[in-house]
Structure formats: C-alpha cells, structure tokens
Amino acid sequence: MIPCYEHGAALAGVADALARYALPGVVVDDGSGPATREALAAIARRHPWLRVHRHAANRGKGGALATGYRFAAEHGATHALQLDADGQHDAADVPRFLDAMRKAPDALVLGVPVFDASVPKSRLYGRQLSRAIVWLATLSFEIRDPLCGFRGIPLEPTLALMARVRLGERMDFDPELAVRLVWDGVPVVGLRTRVRYPEGGVSHFDVVRDDLRLAWLYLRLGAALPRRAPGLVARRRAP
C-alpha cells in the first residue's frame, strides 16, 4: 500500500521494483493533479496487480493511509505492507518485512532507518527528538523510529483503534498510530532498512505546519501518560 500525492514520476520506479513480488497493491492518490493522475493510470496499465484509489481532494498522508487500510480490509486483507511513494525505501527489503509479519502476525512491524549521506541533517536531528518523546510516551524503546513509513500493519487492531480515536490526518498520523497501538498492547517488531533521500525528490513535509502538528501530538501524548503509565508498567512486569 502506497500513499501518493504528486509523486507520479518516482512511483513508477517504486512500482517497477515491487513488481517481482506479485503482491496485490493499492496506491491511494491523495488528490493529485492531472499530470500525476495520468502517470498513475499508465503505471496501473503496466502493472495490473496495482490498483489506484483516488481522493477527490488532498487529505494528507494520514488521511490517505486511513483510506488505504479500510480499502485493504474491505478486499479481504488482514495486513498491509506500507511504503512511501517517493523512492526512499528499499524494495529489496520487502521479503524481510513479509517474513516478520508472518512470524508475528499480531505485531506492528516498523522500519528502523539506516540513513546514508543523503539525509538532511535537520530531518535527522528532528527524528532523534521524536524518538525520545515516543520512548517517554510508551515507557519503552519498542518504537525505535516513529516516523518511518516502511511498515507492516496488522489491520484488525489498527481499524479498531481508528474507529475509537480520531488520529491526525497528516504527518502526525504515523507516530500517533504507533504509540496508540503500543498503548493497546500491540507488540512491535523493528527491522533495520536502508533509507535514502533521492536527489531532486519531492517532499511534502511542511517544516512549520508539520512540526507544529508533531509538537501538538507529542504534548497530547505526554499529557495522557499519567493515566497510561500504570497499565504500561504492569504490562512490562507481566511474565
């Protein structure tokens, strides 16, 4: 499952790299313009295993992911393997993620990025801060990276959570989902995976707005910690 907003050119390479695995796939086009819609239609014609589900207007990455999870479940899937559309993720690691999902079907499988020199230093430092806050919010180191979009999603607990709690619809979705699934008792498996920032790549991370959304999310998670802490501590002590 791939959320996409104006990543038609990059997604062509991602789809080509995934084709060898013969998995049913869905791209959630989050309100892209005509050029990207045409590019996605061409990709889907070249790769019949890939379906395109379209939002009429942009809802944000979280909104696209939520749509994709529901779409997958409605079509009989129990799990979703999620990648970004911009080519950051290493498709060669798909078998490792699938193997981890089969071995631990109840778990959230999270990519743990191994960056090369292409990573912007501002992103790297921001990530370290996010990790520290999430470790505090969960009283554990289970979520080794809350922002990585390469992940295996167990759909049943995820959809149950989404039915109960309104999650952020933009870049705050991924970390909030991970933290709340841990709060719900879902185990986490971390997999190291190479992540690169392609030269000339298109990023929709808004440094001001998305950083504010993340700050607000982390404040809310921190405020909820006192009532969550007893359950988290008890679960850690359980045999």
C-alpha positions as CSV (number, residue, x, y, z in Angstrom):
1,M,0.0,0.0,0.0
2,I,1.4,3.3,-1.1
3,P,0.0,6.8,-0.3
4,C,0.8,9.2,-3.1
5,Y,0.5,12.9,-3.7
6,E,2.2,14.3,-6.8
7,H,4.8,11.5,-6.9
8,G,3.9,10.1,-10.3
9,A,7.5,10.0,-11.7
10,A,9.0,8.5,-8.5
11,L,6.2,6.0,-8.1
12,A,6.9,4.5,-11.5
13,G,10.3,3.3,-10.2
14,V,8.8,2.1,-6.9
15,A,6.2,0.0,-8.8
16,D,8.8,-1.5,-11.1
17,A,10.8,-2.5,-8.1
18,L,7.8,-4.1,-6.3
19,A,6.5,-6.0,-9.4
20,R,8.8,-9.0,-8.8
21,Y,6.8,-9.9,-5.6
22,A,3.5,-10.3,-7.3
23,L,1.6,-8.9,-4.4
24,P,-1.8,-7.2,-4.7
25,G,-1.2,-3.5,-4.3
26,V,-3.1,-0.2,-4.0
27,V,-2.0,3.3,-4.5
28,V,-4.1,5.9,-2.7
29,D,-3.8,9.0,-4.8
30,D,-4.4,11.8,-2.4
31,G,-5.9,14.4,-4.7
32,S,-3.1,14.8,-7.2
33,G,-3.3,16.9,-10.3
34,P,-4.0,15.8,-13.9
35,A,-0.3,15.0,-14.7
36,T,0.1,12.7,-11.8
37,R,-3.3,11.1,-12.4
38,E,-2.2,10.3,-16.0
39,A,1.1,8.9,-14.7
40,L,-0.7,6.7,-12.2
41,A,-3.1,5.4,-14.8
42,A,-0.1,4.5,-17.0
43,I,1.6,2.7,-14.1
44,A,-1.5,0.7,-13.4
45,R,-1.8,-0.3,-17.0
46,R,1.8,-1.6,-16.9
47,H,1.3,-3.3,-13.6
48,P,-2.2,-5.0,-13.4
49,W,-1.6,-6.1,-9.8
50,L,-1.7,-2.4,-8.8
51,R,-5.0,-0.6,-8.2
52,V,-5.4,3.2,-7.8
53,H,-7.9,4.5,-5.3
54,R,-8.4,8.3,-5.6
55,H,-9.3,11.1,-3.2
56,A,-11.1,14.0,-5.0
57,A,-9.1,16.4,-2.7
58,N,-6.0,16.2,-0.7
59,R,-6.5,14.9,2.8
60,G,-2.9,14.5,3.9
61,K,-0.7,11.4,4.3
62,G,-2.7,10.2,7.3
63,G,-6.0,10.5,5.5
64,A,-4.6,8.5,2.6
65,L,-3.3,5.8,4.8
66,A,-6.6,5.5,6.7
67,T,-8.4,5.1,3.4
68,G,-5.9,2.5,2.3
69,Y,-6.2,0.4,5.4
70,R,-10.0,0.4,5.1
71,F,-9.8,-0.4,1.4
72,A,-7.4,-3.3,2.1
73,A,-9.6,-4.8,4.8
74,E,-12.7,-4.5,2.6
75,H,-10.9,-6.5,-0.1
76,G,-10.0,-9.3,2.3
77,A,-6.6,-8.3,3.6
78,T,-5.5,-9.0,7.2
79,H,-2.3,-7.0,6.9
80,A,-0.9,-4.1,4.8
81,L,2.7,-3.6,3.9
82,Q,3.2,0.2,3.6
83,L,5.9,2.1,1.6
84,D,6.3,5.7,0.6
85,A,5.8,6.8,-3.0
86,D,9.0,8.9,-3.3
87,G,11.5,6.1,-3.6
88,Q,13.1,6.5,-0.2
89,H,12.5,2.9,0.8
90,D,14.5,-0.2,-0.3
91,A,12.1,-2.5,-2.1
92,A,14.7,-5.3,-1.7
93,D,13.6,-5.5,2.0
94,V,10.0,-6.4,1.2
95,P,10.7,-10.2,1.8
96,R,12.2,-9.4,5.2
97,F,9.1,-7.4,6.2
98,L,6.7,-10.1,4.9
99,D,8.7,-12.8,6.8
100,A,8.5,-10.7,10.0
101,M,4.7,-10.2,9.5
102,R,4.2,-13.9,9.0
103,K,6.2,-14.8,12.1
104,A,4.5,-12.2,14.3
105,P,1.0,-11.7,12.8
106,D,-0.2,-9.7,15.8
107,A,2.7,-7.3,15.7
108,L,3.3,-3.8,14.2
109,V,6.4,-4.2,12.1
110,L,8.3,-0.9,11.9
111,G,11.2,0.0,9.7
112,V,14.3,1.3,11.6
113,P,16.0,3.6,9.1
114,V,19.6,3.2,8.2
115,F,20.4,6.5,6.5
116,D,23.1,7.3,4.0
117,A,24.8,10.7,3.4
118,S,21.7,12.0,1.6
119,V,19.7,12.5,4.7
120,P,19.2,16.2,5.6
121,K,20.7,16.9,9.0
122,S,17.6,18.8,10.1
123,R,15.5,15.7,9.5
124,L,18.0,13.5,11.4
125,Y,18.0,15.8,14.4
126,G,14.2,16.1,14.4
127,R,13.9,12.3,14.3
128,Q,16.1,11.9,17.3
129,L,13.8,14.2,19.3
130,S,10.7,12.3,18.1
131,R,12.2,9.1,19.2
132,A,13.0,10.4,22.7
133,I,9.5,11.7,23.2
134,V,7.9,8.5,21.9
135,W,10.0,6.4,24.2
136,L,8.8,8.5,27.1
137,A,5.2,8.3,26.0
138,T,5.4,4.4,25.8
139,L,7.8,3.9,28.7
140,S,9.8,1.6,26.4
141,F,12.2,1.5,23.5
142,E,9.9,-0.7,21.4
143,I,9.3,2.0,18.8
144,R,12.8,2.6,17.6
145,D,11.7,5.1,14.9
146,P,8.1,6.5,15.0
147,L,8.3,8.3,11.6
148,C,9.4,5.6,9.2
149,G,6.8,4.9,6.6
150,F,8.0,1.5,5.7
151,R,5.9,-0.7,8.0
152,G,3.7,-3.8,8.3
153,I,0.3,-3.0,9.6
154,P,-2.0,-5.6,11.4
155,L,-5.3,-4.3,10.2
156,E,-7.7,-5.6,12.8
157,P,-6.2,-3.7,15.8
158,T,-5.5,-0.7,13.6
159,L,-9.0,-0.4,12.3
160,A,-10.4,-0.9,15.8
161,L,-8.2,1.9,17.0
162,M,-9.3,4.2,14.2
163,A,-12.9,3.5,15.0
164,R,-12.4,4.6,18.5
165,V,-9.9,7.5,18.2
166,R,-9.6,10.2,15.6
167,L,-6.0,10.2,14.5
168,G,-4.1,13.1,12.9
169,E,-4.5,13.1,9.1
170,R,-1.1,14.4,8.1
171,M,2.5,13.7,9.1
172,D,1.4,13.2,12.7
173,F,-0.5,10.0,11.7
174,D,2.4,7.5,11.6
175,P,3.8,8.3,15.1
176,E,0.4,8.6,16.7
177,L,-0.7,5.2,15.3
178,A,2.4,3.5,16.5
179,V,2.1,5.0,20.1
180,R,-1.5,4.2,20.4
181,L,-1.1,0.6,19.2
182,V,1.6,0.1,21.8
183,W,-0.8,1.6,24.4
184,D,-3.4,-1.0,23.2
185,G,-0.9,-3.8,23.8
186,V,0.1,-4.5,20.2
187,P,3.7,-5.8,20.1
188,V,6.3,-4.1,17.9
189,V,9.0,-5.7,15.7
190,G,11.7,-3.4,14.4
191,L,13.6,-4.1,11.2
192,R,16.7,-2.1,10.1
193,T,16.2,-0.9,6.5
194,R,18.2,1.4,4.2
195,V,16.5,4.8,3.6
196,R,17.8,7.4,1.1
197,Y,16.7,10.8,0.1
198,P,16.7,10.7,-3.8
199,E,18.3,13.7,-5.4
200,G,15.6,16.1,-6.7
201,G,13.0,14.2,-4.7
202,V,9.6,15.8,-3.8
203,S,8.8,16.1,-0.1
204,H,5.5,17.4,1.2
205,F,6.8,17.8,4.8
206,D,6.0,21.3,5.7
207,V,8.7,22.3,8.2
208,V,6.4,24.8,10.0
209,R,3.0,23.3,9.9
210,D,4.0,19.6,10.2
211,D,6.5,20.4,13.0
212,L,3.7,22.2,14.8
213,R,1.4,19.2,14.3
214,L,4.0,16.9,15.7
215,A,4.6,19.2,18.7
216,W,0.9,19.3,19.4
217,L,0.7,15.5,19.1
218,Y,3.6,14.9,21.5
219,L,2.1,17.3,24.0
220,R,-1.2,15.4,23.9
221,L,0.6,12.0,24.2
222,G,2.6,13.4,27.1
223,A,-0.5,14.7,28.9
224,A,-2.1,11.2,28.6
225,L,1.0,9.4,30.0
226,P,0.0,9.7,33.7
227,R,-3.2,7.7,33.2
228,R,-1.5,5.3,30.8
229,A,1.7,4.7,32.9
230,P,0.2,2.1,35.4
231,G,-1.0,-0.1,32.6
232,L,2.3,0.2,30.7
233,V,4.3,-0.6,33.8
234,A,2.1,-3.6,34.7
235,R,2.4,-5.0,31.2
236,R,6.2,-4.7,31.3
237,R,6.2,-6.6,34.6
238,A,3.9,-9.4,33.4
239,P,5.6,-12.8,32.9
